[in-house]
Amino acid sequence: MPTDLLYRDDAYLRETEARIVAADETGFILDRTLFYAQGGGQPGDRGRLVREDGSEVAILDTVYGPDKTTILHRVAAGGPVPSPGESVRLMLDWPLRYARMRVHTALHLLSVALPYPVTGGSIGDGEGRLDFDIPDSGLDKDAVTTRLREMIGQDAAVSVCWISDEELAANPGLVKTMSVKPPMGSGRVRLVAIEGLDLQPCGGTHVGRTGEIGVATVTAIEKKGKQNRRVRVSLA
């Protein structure tokens, strides 16, 4: 049974009730979760799981299970193992998640400021980067920073919608990433829309308005190959 991914519809959800589906000493699978599982350059969430007896278990990382439909909440080995069916409460490390939401949304805007194919990326807690396939050098950090801040200052709404696999196939221009393709096969694909600025497939977590990103600065533009440029962004 696939894990119900609550963060896809509400990235601001910080706590939720859930039930244990399977568990061993290294991790737990639940029927539902608000924890983002590592993928697309975004690390897995951390937080706590509160059991029926009130004891707490630290969630160290969150990853997809081998079947790619369930989410494994990894814990330190050697602790108690709950039984399937036990009710628990999940509590997200919210400051960490929110920092990553801000960075992730900033990187979407960076892909607007630099409209080139994206070859890779990484999301940190207060910084991130995208790699671009750019035929020409000479990018100016200050110019890109100015454009990025202009878009952030619009305080544009960020929302989620869904389209079918067929609709995405008919609109290949929506996909900006060369190395990571959006998951298809389930019948629908999740899109993240930044009002008036951007629309692209993405399974990650984002802030509700661009103004929440704060002050963004392009800190480095690095040459990583004949046509590959790595652009790093830091948030204040």
Buried (B, 14 or more C-beta within 10 A) or exposed (E): EEBBBBBBEEBBBBEBEBEBBEBEEBBBBBBBBBBBBBBBBBBBBBBBBBBEEEEEBBBBBBBBBEEEEBBBBBBEEEEEBBEEEBEBBBBBBBEBBBBBBBBBBBBBBBBBBBEBBBBBBBBBBEBBBBBBBBEEEEBEBEEBBEBBBEBBEBEBBBBBEEBEBEEBEEEEEBBBBBEBEBBBEEEBBBBBBBBEBBBBBBBBBBBEBBEBBBEBBBEEBEEEEEBBBBBBBBBE
